[in-house]
Amino acid sequence: MKKYHTITDIVGTVYCEQKVLFDRERGDARPLDVRAKAAAGTFEHLRFEVEGHTRAAMDRRCFIASAVYGPDAPETCFLRAWRDRVLMPAAPGRLFVRGYYVLSPAVARFLSRHGLLAAAIRLLLNGIVRLLGMPR
């Protein structure tokens, strides 16, 4: 029993209600190779979706926050979660993140060599984290 309906199923229902009723009563009349290709396409879609969620869950990049707070600090984890929840769903946010990933590794390396500047950036990030609503 399917737990979801593919877009093909939905479009098929809209396009030809009689075919859906026929398939329900008499079984799927599509040739075996067509059914196999449809199943392979559905599998690939699900694989792509799971891979995307897995990759997002494993994305621990947050270079500047990691440099000033530490890679597992609550502030760093909050900023990662905010990135994933707020920035990544929208195209402008993804563009911002892509630019950040280009520039921030060099900034993080620079901050690791200049402690006073890292402390100043930490103060700035403290304000940003509070502004974004990190619970205390």
PyMOL commands that set and color helices and strands:
alter all, ss='L'
color gray80, all
select helices_A, chain A and resi 7-15+17-26+32-58+63-68+74-87+91-113+115-132
alter helices_A, ss='H'
color red, helices_A
deselect
rebuild
show_as cartoon
